[in-house]
């Protein structure tokens, strides 16, 4: 402890050099750690679908399963639109967004196609929030447009008459690609289900809200079935694997650069202070104490630099998505691991120089 105190006093006396070294280590640590934390935030966001690309949880009529939902086979079942208002009111603290939908299969021309009614005035999800669809317009999925041989601004024949294609939505790889999207009230009128829906799509405010929302929705209403729309497809695994590769490469590069910085700093510090070390030795300080002070100096730099770097990284991760709770992207274990690894690295690269200065030279000769 005495050696730690002496090494701290030695650093405090050289504030400029001390600050530069700490900042360098902090910046080198911040880059890989921030990527790591941002990746965790992204994984938490995508894993629980708190992004607006797709819902985390979907309420459908009792008896409807996820397999029915992805094939738009709703078996003619529905429930009152007032249920949607109740869900929004009862669970508003946990929601970032919510959508009411009516999904049916109807004939467009001579094709039996999935038709989805959406209230475009309050739509939240991608890509529908990018469109404004009037009562005489529809959107087409990419495959549906190809099958019907229709493009933007073309007319399309429906049981309600001719409607205009307002746009072709981007390809999703799911049922949306073969679907036709109507304003909700239009499809309700077309299917004679005014005031009824059969899907409530819920977008939690955060990963923590997702857990609470899912728990509270269990058994919320007997006529409703809760579907967890967890997204764990191959594309997401590929993205996670790619990010992991970048993280490992950045960690390796960061620790190599930290080692070089500390090595250069230690060499300059020890080589330029031969006379000072010799003076302390002649005043009665044991070689062991001198060795500890010179070595522990870099431990202080490593510890403070890694703590500051991780604080910067946490700030970056929080700013990129304020909806993800800190506990989902940061934990004490990895934090201490980075601090310990940086401290061990600093000792490893400093010890050879310190041994040479203290034990391999005649300290009296440098006076």
Secondary structure, DSSP 8 states (H G I E B T S, - for coil): -HHHHHHHHHHHTTHHHHHHHHHHHHHHHHHHHHHHHHHHHHHHHHHTT-SSSS-SEEEEETT--HHHHHTT--TT--EETHHHHHHHHHHGGGEEEEEEEEEEEEEETTEEEEEEEE-TTS--STTGGG----TTEEEE-HHHHHHHT--TT-EEEETTEEEEEEEE----SSGGGGEEEEEHHHHHHHTT-TTEESEEEEEESSHHHHHHHHHHHTTS-TTEEEEE-----HHHHHHHHHHHHHHHHHHHHHHHHHHHHHHHHHHHHHHTTHHHHHHHHHTT--HHHHHHHHHHHHHHHHHHHHHHHHHHHHHHHHHH-TTS-GGGT--HHHHHHHHHHHHHHHHHHHHHHHHHHHHSS-GGGG-
